[in-house]
Amino acid sequence: MFKSVTRYSFALGLCVVVGTAQASLRQYRSSVESSQWQLSESSRLSCTLSHALPGYGEAQFTSEASKQLNMEFVLDMHLLPKSFGSAAVYSVPPNWMPGVRARQIADMTLRTQYDGDLPEDTAWTMLSELEKGFWPTIYYQDWYNPNDKVAVGLNASNFRPVYQEFVSCVSNLLPYSFEDISYTVLSYEKNSTELSKYSQRRLAMIGDYLREDNQLELVLLDGYTDSYGGSWNNQQLSERRAEQVKKFLTGFGIEENRIEITGHGEKRHIAPNTTSQSRAQNRRVVVRMAKS
């Protein structure tokens, strides 16, 4: 159906094509003059490049802080799909590219009452097509009117300057997510509140994350020691270690009443106390963080 549509209707998308023997094609896209791309979210946790679709919704490209580079495209629709179906995604040349044909670059699954979305590889492909001046366009059978086809186009006008800002944002994302730090075990030097070198780096990672997002619902801090020294001294030491971490977290705006401390002293060992290496595993503070 879509391959038989003329290049004019693919490229311009300015009017509704109506035929007596075929379905109508309703088209949604910004005009060249009104096309607006914006960096609607920009932080070290998330970057979102968005494009308004008048009368339809919004197109969004999003990348989030993670160990792996990631990207997702979401078609945020005012009217969500009424039933399951599929859509075809084409790279469509604008009318100032004579002789260039549209080509299909992906299929999109449409799910009942969910926005449309596409995975990383296709999202990057769409971005590269936009950068070259093509208009990624999504075609599907209208779920409310069986007589209509729908075309949703992303206008490449005014794309490149904002896209460069988006790329800069993505390159500055933290190389880890909340899930990577929400459960952290901090280890300590013998008989002190001094963190090991590795744990200092882990605590710095938590601090970098909290500079961007301090909206934690609950933080649990459990302090432990090895079995060397008196049990009372070890109990106090485990609490001091946890209290030190609490002070660090409150320095980033976490409310004190959201942080719970428990000192376990020399109880609940996770390793024998027979060697210096195994004793080091018992000198720890376990950090557990939760978000709503």
C-alpha positions as a Markdown table, in Angstrom:
| # | Residue | x | y | z |
|---|---|---|---|---|
| 1 | Met | 0.0 | 0.0 | 0.0 |
| 2 | Phe | 2.7 | 2.5 | 1.1 |
| 3 | Lys | 5.1 | 1.6 | -1.7 |
| 4 | Ser | 2.4 | 2.6 | -4.2 |
| 5 | Val | 1.9 | 6.1 | -2.7 |
| 6 | Thr | 3.5 | 8.7 | -4.9 |
| 7 | Arg | 6.7 | 10.4 | -3.9 |
| 8 | Tyr | 4.8 | 13.7 | -3.8 |
| 9 | Ser | 2.6 | 12.5 | -1.0 |
| 10 | Phe | 5.5 | 10.9 | 0.8 |
| 11 | Ala | 7.6 | 14.1 | 0.6 |
| 12 | Leu | 5.1 | 16.9 | 1.1 |
| 13 | Gly | 2.4 | 15.4 | 3.4 |
| 14 | Leu | 0.5 | 18.7 | 3.1 |
| 15 | Cys | -3.0 | 17.5 | 2.4 |
| 16 | Val | -5.3 | 14.5 | 2.8 |
| 17 | Val | -5.2 | 12.1 | -0.2 |
| 18 | Val | -8.7 | 10.8 | -0.8 |
| 19 | Gly | -9.6 | 8.2 | -3.4 |
| 20 | Thr | -12.9 | 6.5 | -4.1 |
| 21 | Ala | -11.4 | 3.0 | -4.2 |
| 22 | Gln | -8.8 | 3.4 | -1.5 |
| 23 | Ala | -8.5 | 4.6 | 2.1 |
| 24 | Ser | -7.7 | 8.2 | 3.0 |
| 25 | Leu | -4.3 | 9.1 | 4.3 |
| 26 | Arg | -4.3 | 11.5 | 7.3 |
| 27 | Gln | -1.0 | 13.1 | 7.8 |
| 28 | Tyr | 0.5 | 14.7 | 10.9 |
| 29 | Arg | 3.7 | 16.7 | 10.9 |
| 30 | Ser | 5.0 | 20.2 | 11.6 |
| 31 | Ser | 5.4 | 22.6 | 8.6 |
| 32 | Val | 8.9 | 23.7 | 7.6 |
| 33 | Glu | 8.2 | 27.1 | 9.2 |
| 34 | Ser | 6.9 | 25.8 | 12.5 |
| 35 | Ser | 9.2 | 22.8 | 13.0 |
| 36 | Gln | 10.7 | 23.0 | 16.4 |
| 37 | Trp | 13.2 | 20.6 | 18.0 |
| 38 | Gln | 14.1 | 21.1 | 21.6 |
| 39 | Leu | 16.3 | 19.5 | 24.3 |
| 40 | Ser | 13.4 | 19.0 | 26.7 |
| 41 | Glu | 15.6 | 17.2 | 29.3 |
| 42 | Ser | 19.3 | 17.7 | 29.9 |
| 43 | Ser | 21.2 | 16.4 | 32.8 |
| 44 | Arg | 23.9 | 13.8 | 33.6 |
| 45 | Leu | 21.0 | 11.3 | 34.2 |
| 46 | Ser | 18.9 | 11.7 | 31.2 |
| 47 | Cys | 18.8 | 13.5 | 27.8 |
| 48 | Thr | 15.6 | 13.9 | 25.7 |
| 49 | Leu | 15.3 | 15.4 | 22.3 |
| 50 | Ser | 11.7 | 16.1 | 21.4 |
| 51 | His | 9.7 | 17.3 | 18.4 |
| 52 | Ala | 6.1 | 18.5 | 18.5 |
| 53 | Leu | 3.6 | 16.9 | 16.2 |
| 54 | Pro | 0.6 | 19.3 | 16.0 |
| 55 | Gly | -2.7 | 17.6 | 16.5 |
| 56 | Tyr | -1.1 | 14.3 | 17.3 |
| 57 | Gly | 1.5 | 14.3 | 20.1 |
| 58 | Glu | 5.2 | 14.4 | 20.4 |
| 59 | Ala | 8.3 | 12.4 | 19.2 |
| 60 | Gln | 11.0 | 11.8 | 21.7 |
| 61 | Phe | 14.5 | 10.4 | 21.6 |
| 62 | Thr | 15.9 | 9.6 | 25.1 |
| 63 | Ser | 19.2 | 8.3 | 26.4 |
| 64 | Glu | 19.8 | 7.6 | 30.1 |
| 65 | Ala | 22.8 | 7.2 | 32.4 |
| 66 | Ser | 24.0 | 3.6 | 32.2 |
| 67 | Lys | 27.0 | 1.4 | 31.9 |
| 68 | Gln | 26.1 | 1.0 | 28.2 |
| 69 | Leu | 25.3 | 3.6 | 25.6 |
| 70 | Asn | 21.5 | 3.5 | 25.0 |
| 71 | Met | 18.8 | 5.2 | 23.0 |
| 72 | Glu | 15.0 | 4.9 | 22.7 |
| 73 | Phe | 12.5 | 6.5 | 20.4 |
| 74 | Val | 9.0 | 7.1 | 21.8 |
| 75 | Leu | 5.9 | 8.3 | 19.9 |
| 76 | Asp | 3.9 | 10.0 | 22.6 |
| 77 | Met | 0.4 | 10.0 | 21.2 |
| 78 | His | -2.7 | 11.9 | 22.4 |
| 79 | Leu | -4.9 | 9.0 | 21.3 |
| 80 | Leu | -3.4 | 5.6 | 22.2 |
| 81 | Pro | -3.8 | 2.5 | 20.1 |
| 82 | Lys | -7.2 | 0.8 | 20.5 |
| 83 | Ser | -5.8 | -2.6 | 19.4 |
| 84 | Phe | -2.6 | -4.4 | 18.6 |
| 85 | Gly | -1.1 | -3.7 | 15.2 |
| 86 | Ser | 2.0 | -2.7 | 13.4 |
| 87 | Ala | 3.4 | 0.4 | 11.6 |
| 88 | Ala | 6.0 | 0.9 | 8.9 |
| 89 | Val | 8.8 | 3.4 | 9.4 |
| 90 | Tyr | 10.1 | 5.1 | 6.3 |
| 91 | Ser | 12.9 | 7.5 | 5.6 |
| 92 | Val | 11.2 | 10.1 | 3.4 |
| 93 | Pro | 13.1 | 12.6 | 1.2 |
| 94 | Pro | 11.7 | 16.2 | 1.3 |
| 95 | Asn | 10.6 | 17.8 | -1.9 |
| 96 | Trp | 13.9 | 19.5 | -2.4 |
| 97 | Met | 15.6 | 16.1 | -3.0 |
| 98 | Pro | 14.2 | 15.3 | -6.5 |
| 99 | Gly | 14.7 | 11.7 | -7.7 |
| 100 | Val | 15.4 | 10.3 | -4.2 |
| 101 | Arg | 13.0 | 7.5 | -3.2 |
| 102 | Ala | 11.6 | 6.8 | 0.2 |
| 103 | Arg | 12.9 | 3.6 | 1.9 |
| 104 | Gln | 11.6 | 1.5 | 4.8 |
| 105 | Ile | 14.0 | 1.4 | 7.8 |
| 106 | Ala | 11.9 | -0.4 | 10.4 |
| 107 | Asp | 8.7 | -1.9 | 11.6 |
| 108 | Met | 7.0 | -0.6 | 14.8 |
| 109 | Thr | 4.8 | -2.8 | 17.0 |
| 110 | Leu | 1.6 | -1.0 | 18.2 |
| 111 | Arg | 0.3 | -2.2 | 21.6 |
| 112 | Thr | -3.1 | -1.5 | 23.0 |
| 113 | Gln | -3.1 | 1.6 | 25.1 |
| 114 | Tyr | 0.7 | 2.1 | 24.9 |
| 115 | Asp | 2.8 | 4.8 | 23.2 |
| 116 | Gly | 4.7 | 3.5 | 20.2 |
| 117 | Asp | 8.4 | 2.9 | 20.8 |
| 118 | Leu | 11.5 | 1.7 | 18.9 |
| 119 | Pro | 14.8 | 0.3 | 20.2 |
| 120 | Glu | 18.3 | 1.7 | 20.2 |
| 121 | Asp | 19.5 | 0.7 | 16.7 |
| 122 | Thr | 16.4 | 2.0 | 14.9 |
| 123 | Ala | 16.4 | 5.2 | 17.1 |
| 124 | Trp | 20.0 | 6.0 | 16.0 |
| 125 | Thr | 19.1 | 5.3 | 12.4 |
| 126 | Met | 16.2 | 7.7 | 12.6 |
| 127 | Leu | 18.5 | 10.4 | 14.1 |
| 128 | Ser | 21.1 | 9.8 | 11.3 |
| 129 | Glu | 18.4 | 10.1 | 8.7 |
| 130 | Leu | 17.2 | 13.4 | 10.2 |
| 131 | Glu | 20.8 | 14.7 | 10.3 |
| 132 | Lys | 21.0 | 14.0 | 6.5 |
| 133 | Gly | 17.7 | 16.0 | 6.0 |
| 134 | Phe | 15.3 | 13.0 | 5.6 |
| 135 | Trp | 12.0 | 12.9 | 7.4 |
| 136 | Pro | 11.3 | 9.6 | 9.3 |
| 137 | Thr | 7.6 | 8.9 | 8.8 |
| 138 | Ile | 5.5 | 6.3 | 10.5 |
| 139 | Tyr | 2.5 | 4.7 | 8.6 |
| 140 | Tyr | -0.2 | 2.6 | 10.0 |
| 141 | Gln | -3.9 | 1.7 | 9.7 |
| 142 | Asp | -6.0 | 4.0 | 11.9 |
| 143 | Trp | -7.5 | 2.0 | 14.8 |
| 144 | Tyr | -10.5 | 4.3 | 15.1 |
| 145 | Asn | -11.4 | 4.7 | 11.5 |
| 146 | Pro | -11.0 | 1.6 | 9.3 |
| 147 | Asn | -11.3 | 3.8 | 6.2 |
| 148 | Asp | -8.1 | 5.8 | 7.0 |
| 149 | Lys | -4.4 | 5.3 | 7.0 |
| 150 | Val | -2.2 | 7.6 | 9.2 |
| 151 | Ala | 1.2 | 9.1 | 8.4 |
| 152 | Val | 3.2 | 10.7 | 11.2 |
| 153 | Gly | 6.3 | 12.6 | 10.0 |
| 154 | Leu | 9.3 | 14.1 | 11.7 |
| 155 | Asn | 10.4 | 17.3 | 10.0 |
| 156 | Ala | 14.1 | 17.6 | 9.7 |
| 157 | Ser | 13.9 | 21.4 | 9.5 |
| 158 | Asn | 15.8 | 23.1 | 12.4 |
| 159 | Phe | 17.1 | 19.7 | 13.6 |
| 160 | Arg | 20.9 | 19.9 | 13.4 |
| 161 | Pro | 21.7 | 22.7 | 15.9 |
| 162 | Val | 19.6 | 21.1 | 18.7 |
| 163 | Tyr | 20.8 | 17.6 | 17.7 |
| 164 | Gln | 24.4 | 18.7 | 18.4 |
| 165 | Glu | 23.3 | 19.9 | 21.9 |
| 166 | Phe | 21.6 | 16.5 | 22.4 |
| 167 | Val | 24.8 | 14.6 | 21.4 |
| 168 | Ser | 26.8 | 16.7 | 23.9 |
| 169 | Cys | 24.3 | 15.9 | 26.6 |
| 170 | Val | 24.5 | 12.1 | 25.8 |
| 171 | Ser | 28.3 | 12.2 | 25.9 |
| 172 | Asn | 28.2 | 13.7 | 29.4 |
| 173 | Leu | 25.8 | 11.1 | 30.9 |
| 174 | Leu | 27.0 | 9.3 | 34.0 |
| 175 | Pro | 28.5 | 5.9 | 33.0 |
| 176 | Tyr | 26.2 | 4.1 | 35.6 |
| 177 | Ser | 22.6 | 4.1 | 36.6 |
| 178 | Phe | 20.8 | 4.3 | 40.0 |
| 179 | Glu | 20.5 | 0.5 | 39.9 |
| 180 | Asp | 24.3 | 0.3 | 39.8 |
| 181 | Ile | 24.8 | 2.1 | 43.1 |
| 182 | Ser | 21.5 | 1.4 | 44.9 |
| 183 | Tyr | 23.2 | -1.5 | 46.7 |
| 184 | Thr | 26.8 | -0.7 | 47.7 |
| 185 | Val | 29.2 | -2.4 | 50.1 |
| 186 | Leu | 31.8 | 0.0 | 51.5 |
| 187 | Ser | 34.9 | -1.5 | 53.1 |
| 188 | Tyr | 37.3 | 0.0 | 55.7 |
| 189 | Glu | 40.8 | 0.0 | 56.9 |
| 190 | Lys | 41.5 | -1.9 | 60.1 |
| 191 | Asn | 40.1 | -0.4 | 63.3 |
| 192 | Ser | 39.2 | 2.9 | 61.7 |
| 193 | Thr | 36.5 | 4.8 | 59.8 |
| 194 | Glu | 38.8 | 5.3 | 56.8 |
| 195 | Leu | 37.4 | 3.8 | 53.6 |
| 196 | Ser | 39.5 | 1.6 | 51.3 |
| 197 | Lys | 40.6 | 3.2 | 48.1 |
| 198 | Tyr | 38.0 | 1.3 | 46.1 |
| 199 | Ser | 35.2 | 2.3 | 48.5 |
| 200 | Gln | 36.2 | 5.9 | 48.3 |
| 201 | Arg | 35.6 | 5.7 | 44.5 |
| 202 | Arg | 32.3 | 4.0 | 45.1 |
| 203 | Leu | 31.2 | 6.7 | 47.5 |
| 204 | Ala | 32.3 | 9.4 | 45.0 |
| 205 | Met | 30.0 | 7.7 | 42.4 |
| 206 | Ile | 27.1 | 8.0 | 44.8 |
| 207 | Gly | 27.9 | 11.6 | 45.4 |
| 208 | Asp | 28.1 | 12.3 | 41.6 |
| 209 | Tyr | 24.7 | 10.7 | 41.2 |
| 210 | Leu | 23.1 | 12.7 | 44.1 |
| 211 | Arg | 24.3 | 15.9 | 42.6 |
| 212 | Glu | 21.8 | 15.2 | 39.9 |
| 213 | Asp | 19.1 | 13.5 | 41.8 |
| 214 | Asn | 18.6 | 13.6 | 45.6 |
| 215 | Gln | 15.0 | 12.4 | 45.6 |
| 216 | Leu | 15.6 | 9.2 | 47.6 |
| 217 | Glu | 12.7 | 7.7 | 49.5 |
| 218 | Leu | 14.7 | 5.6 | 51.9 |
| 219 | Val | 18.4 | 4.9 | 52.7 |
| 220 | Leu | 19.4 | 2.0 | 55.0 |
| 221 | Leu | 22.9 | 1.9 | 56.4 |
| 222 | Asp | 24.2 | -1.2 | 58.2 |
| 223 | Gly | 27.6 | -1.0 | 59.8 |
| 224 | Tyr | 29.8 | -4.0 | 60.6 |
| 225 | Thr | 33.3 | -4.8 | 62.0 |
| 226 | Asp | 35.6 | -7.7 | 62.2 |
| 227 | Ser | 36.0 | -9.5 | 65.6 |
| 228 | Tyr | 39.3 | -7.9 | 66.6 |
| 229 | Gly | 38.9 | -5.6 | 69.6 |
| 230 | Gly | 36.3 | -5.6 | 72.3 |
| 231 | Ser | 32.7 | -6.2 | 71.4 |
| 232 | Trp | 31.6 | -2.8 | 72.8 |
| 233 | Asn | 34.3 | -0.9 | 70.9 |
| 234 | Asn | 33.3 | -2.8 | 67.7 |
| 235 | Gln | 29.7 | -1.9 | 68.2 |
| 236 | Gln | 30.6 | 1.8 | 68.5 |
| 237 | Leu | 32.9 | 1.6 | 65.6 |
| 238 | Ser | 30.2 | 0.1 | 63.3 |
| 239 | Glu | 27.8 | 2.9 | 64.3 |
| 240 | Arg | 30.5 | 5.6 | 63.6 |
| 241 | Arg | 31.2 | 4.2 | 60.2 |
| 242 | Ala | 27.5 | 4.3 | 59.3 |
| 243 | Glu | 27.1 | 7.7 | 60.8 |
| 244 | Gln | 29.9 | 9.0 | 58.7 |
| 245 | Val | 28.2 | 7.8 | 55.5 |
| 246 | Lys | 24.9 | 9.4 | 56.7 |
| 247 | Lys | 26.7 | 12.7 | 57.1 |
| 248 | Phe | 28.0 | 12.4 | 53.6 |
| 249 | Leu | 24.5 | 11.7 | 52.2 |
| 250 | Thr | 22.8 | 14.5 | 54.1 |
| 251 | Gly | 25.4 | 16.9 | 52.6 |
| 252 | Phe | 23.7 | 16.2 | 49.2 |
| 253 | Gly | 20.3 | 17.2 | 50.5 |
| 254 | Ile | 18.9 | 13.8 | 51.7 |
| 255 | Glu | 16.7 | 14.4 | 54.6 |
| 256 | Glu | 17.9 | 12.8 | 57.9 |
| 257 | Asn | 14.6 | 11.2 | 58.6 |
| 258 | Arg | 15.0 | 9.2 | 55.4 |
| 259 | Ile | 18.2 | 7.6 | 56.5 |
| 260 | Glu | 18.1 | 4.7 | 58.9 |
| 261 | Ile | 21.3 | 3.5 | 60.7 |
| 262 | Thr | 21.9 | 0.1 | 62.3 |
| 263 | Gly | 25.3 | -0.8 | 63.9 |
| 264 | His | 25.8 | -4.6 | 64.1 |
| 265 | Gly | 29.3 | -4.5 | 65.6 |
| 266 | Glu | 31.1 | -7.8 | 65.1 |
| 267 | Lys | 27.9 | -9.8 | 64.4 |
| 268 | Arg | 26.9 | -11.2 | 61.0 |
| 269 | His | 30.3 | -11.9 | 59.5 |
| 270 | Ile | 30.4 | -12.7 | 55.8 |
| 271 | Ala | 33.9 | -14.2 | 56.0 |
| 272 | Pro | 36.1 | -16.0 | 58.6 |
| 273 | Asn | 38.3 | -13.9 | 60.8 |
| 274 | Thr | 41.3 | -16.1 | 60.3 |
| 275 | Thr | 43.2 | -14.0 | 57.7 |
| 276 | Ser | 43.7 | -10.3 | 57.1 |
| 277 | Gln | 42.0 | -10.7 | 53.7 |
| 278 | Ser | 38.9 | -12.3 | 55.1 |
| 279 | Arg | 38.7 | -9.9 | 58.0 |
| 280 | Ala | 38.7 | -7.0 | 55.6 |
| 281 | Gln | 35.4 | -8.3 | 54.1 |
| 282 | Asn | 33.8 | -8.0 | 57.5 |
| 283 | Arg | 34.7 | -4.4 | 58.0 |
| 284 | Arg | 32.0 | -2.8 | 56.0 |
| 285 | Val | 28.9 | -0.5 | 55.7 |
| 286 | Val | 26.1 | -1.8 | 53.4 |
| 287 | Val | 24.3 | 1.0 | 51.7 |
| 288 | Arg | 20.8 | 0.3 | 50.4 |
| 289 | Met | 18.9 | 3.1 | 48.6 |
| 290 | Ala | 15.3 | 3.2 | 47.3 |
| 291 | Lys | 13.4 | 5.6 | 45.0 |
| 292 | Ser | 9.7 | 5.9 | 44.4 |
